């Protein structure tokens, strides 16, 4: 028996399969190049590992409602819940969780094992993974190499990190002045973390153990900057990129023990013909954006309606 967790983000799709003991059997990280095609690709890849019996499916992320209808999910939860469950699984006494995603960032604090504060920023791409990836691309550096290179810096540069556009302009200016790439990148990382803490942690008491998760936690320079600001060690879980998916697989496993059945549509969704139809409804003054989802021409779900009049 296996339990699937999916984290459907704007930049990437993560899928994790846990066995009945809670160990990871498969984990996949794919760039989101269209939600239907990417999910189908994920199941094509996971199917090669074996089409085992699935006891439950949990889904989180910005595309959770759509993918829930697509694959037949059993439980849908917010990213806050998914990331917290995963962090507690690896660090049971965690008090503060940092997550910097592709296009958003999150801060959660816990007391006595329960979330007592969470803040999420989706309003601006400044200070997110997309910003640092864009800057790295502009500098001709692979995103995977940013952390190692930045750690070679030995001076402190000040860069405007509150806005991604201004930060990129400042990076070009520094490059044109002959500044070393490692110093510029560390300046970007230091500015990102300072901005993260200023924007999300204002008025909040942060306490260790600190856990930093998400794909950006693989960047050693960002970890260093957190530790520099906090004056304390920051824990990065081994599977930091998959924490949202791991959290949902754990939740699906717990949910299955209560429900005793699953809505999972099966591994043949990897080959299924999915299609959508979108309309702006005139059934009410909300002008609901309705999306009809079809599998092999048969309607399997509707989303976007705010009232019963618009379906």
N, C-alpha and C positions, 0 to 999 in steps of 0.2 A: 504494500500500500504506500502511495506517495501523496504528498500535499504540495500544491503549486502556489507560488506567490509571484504576482506580476506588479511591477512598478512602471507605470506608463507616463513617462515624463515628456516634456516638450522637445528635449534634445535627444533622449535615449529611452530605450525599452529594456528593462531588466527582468529576467525570469529565473526563478530558483525552484528546484524540486527538492523537498526534504523527504527522507524515508521515515518509517514509523518510529525510529529511534531519535529522529530529529537531526540526523546528519545530512549534509548537503550531497545529493547525488549528481546534480547538474546545475550549473549556473551559466547564464548567457547575458551578454551585454551587447546590444545592437544600437546603432544610430537610428533615430526615428526619422525615416525617409518616407513617411506616409503610414498612418496608423494601421490600416488593414494589411498592406503588404509586409510591414515590419512584424506584426503579430504572426502572420502566416509563416514568415521566414523563421521566426523563433520556434514555432511548433514543428516546422520541417527539420530544424536542427535537433530539437530535443527528441523527436521521434526516432532519430538514428541511434539514440542511446537505449531505446526499448520502449514499447508502448505498454507500460505497466498500468496497474489499476490505480486510478486516482480517487482519493477519498474526499478531497475538497480543494477549492480554488479561491484564493483571496486576491483582491485587486486594489491598488492605490495609485495615486498620481493624478495629474491633470486630465488624463484621458480615461479615468477609471469607469465612468458611467457607460461610455461607448463600448469599451472592451468587455465590460461585464455582460452586455447583451451579445457581443460577438462570440465569446468563448463559453458562456454559460457559467458565470461566477456564482459563488455561494455567499460571499461576504465582501462588502466594499467598505473601506475605512479611509479616513484622512491620512495624509502623509505624516502628520504629527503623531497619531496613534501608532502607525506602522513603524516609524523610526524609533519611537520610544520603546516599543515592545522588543525590537531587535537589540537596541542598546542595553536594555536590562538583561537580555538573554546572555550577553557577553560580559557585561559589567553590572552585576546585580545591584551594587550600591551607587550607581551613577547619580550625580546631582545636577549636572549641566550638560546639555547636548548641543553641539554646533553642527549645522549642515549648510554647506554652500553648494547649491545646485547649479545647473546650467543657466537657468533664467530666474531663479529665486533663491532666497536664503531664509533659514529658519533657526530659531533659538528656543530651546525648551529647558525649563528648570523643574526639578522634582524635589519633593519632600516626603519622607516616609514611603517611598516607592510610588507616589502619585504625582501626576503633572500638576503643578501649582501656577505655572505661567508659561505661555508660549506666544511668540511673536513671529510673524511671517511677512516677508517683503516680496511682493510681486510687481511693484509699481515701477521699478527701474532696474535696468540690466547692469548698472554700475555696481561693481563689487561682487559680481557673480562669475561663475565659470566661463560663461560666454565672453565676458570682457577680457579675461586673461588669455583665453584661447585666441581671440581676435588680435590681441596685441602680439602674442607669440607668432601668429601667422604673418603679421606685418613685419616682424623681425626675422622671418625665415627660420623659426625654431619650432621643432615638434613639441606639442603640448606636454608629452611625456618627459621631455628633457628640461622643462622650465625649472622645476624644483632643484635638481642637481646643479644646474648652471647658476641659479640665483644664490645658492649656498656658498659659492666661491667669492661673493661680494665682500669687500672689506671697507666700504664707505656707506654713509647713509644719504640717499637722495630723497628729496621731497617732491612728491608728485600729487596732482589733484585727483584723488581716487573716488570722489563722490559722484562723478559723472564719467561714464565710459567714453564719450566723445572727447571731452576735455583731456582725459587721461591719455588717450591715443595721440592727441595733438601734442601733448607734453612729451610723450615718448619719442615722437619724430623729432621734436626740437632737441632733446637730449642726444639722440643719435647724430644729428647734424652738428652737434658740438663735440663730437668725438668721445662721448661717454661710453664706457664699456657696457656690453649687453647684460652681463651678470649684475652690475650695479643698478641698471635701469629696472631689470626684472625684480630684484629684491625691493626696490623702491615701490614698484607696483604691488607686490605681495604685502609689504608692510602697510601701504596705504589701504589696501582692501580689508585687511584685518582690523585696522584702526577704525575704518568706516563701518565695518560690520558691528563692532562693539559699541560704537557711538550711536549708530542708528537703531540697533535692536536691544541693546542691554542698558540703555539709559534708565536710571532709577531702579534697576534690578540688581539684587545681590547675587553674584555668581560664586558658587562654591564647588570645590572638587569632590569627587573625581570628575574631571572634564573628559568628555568623549567627542571627538571630531569624526564625522562620517560623511559619506558621499564620495563621488569620484575625485573631487578636488582634494580630499584628505590624503591622496597619494602624493601630493605635492609637498615635499619635505620643507620647502621654504615657507609655505603657509602654516604648517605645523610649528615651525620655529618661531614665526611671528606671533602666533597665539601664545606660545610659551613665554615669549619675550614680554608681551603685554600683561599676561596674567601672573607671571613669576612662579609658574607651577607646571609640572609635567601634564601633557595632554595625551590621552590614550587614543590611538587609531586602531580600530578593530581590523583583523586580518582581511575580512571580506567587506571593507568599508564601502565599496562601490555598490554593493548589493543589499544594503541594510533595509531599505524600504521593502524590497521583494522578500527578504528573509523574514521581516516582521509579519508580512501578510501570509506567508506560508505557515508560520507559527500560529497565527490567529485562525487560519483555515483548519489547521490540525485540531485546535481546541474546539472550534465550532463543529467540526465533523463528529466529535465525541458526543455532542448534544443532539445534532440533527440526524445523524445516522444515514444520510444520503447526500448525493451531490447533484448539481445541475449541469455539470461539465458536459459539453457537447461532444467530446471525444477528439482524438488526435487527427481525425479526418478533416478538421477545420483547416489543416495545413494545405489541403487541396481544394477547399470549397470555393465556390464562386459567390463572393459577397458583393453587394452593391448598396448604394444609398440614394435616397431622393430627399432633397431639401426644399421646403416651402416656407414662405412667410404667411402665417395664418391670419385671417381677418375675423376669426371667431370671437375675439374680444379686443379691448383697447390695448392690450399688451403687445400686439403684433408678434406673437411667439414665433421663434425660429425653430421649426419642427424638422427633425431628421428621422426618416423612416429607414430602417435597416433590413435588408433582404439577404437570405441565404438560398441559393439556387432558385431565385425568383419568388420565394415565399417569405412573407414578412415575419421577422422574428423579434422586432422591438421598435419602440418609438421613444424618442427623447427630445427634450426642449419645450414640452408643453407645460405651461404654468397653471392651466385650468382644464377642466373636462371638455370645454367647448372647442378647443383647438385641435383635437386629435382627429 
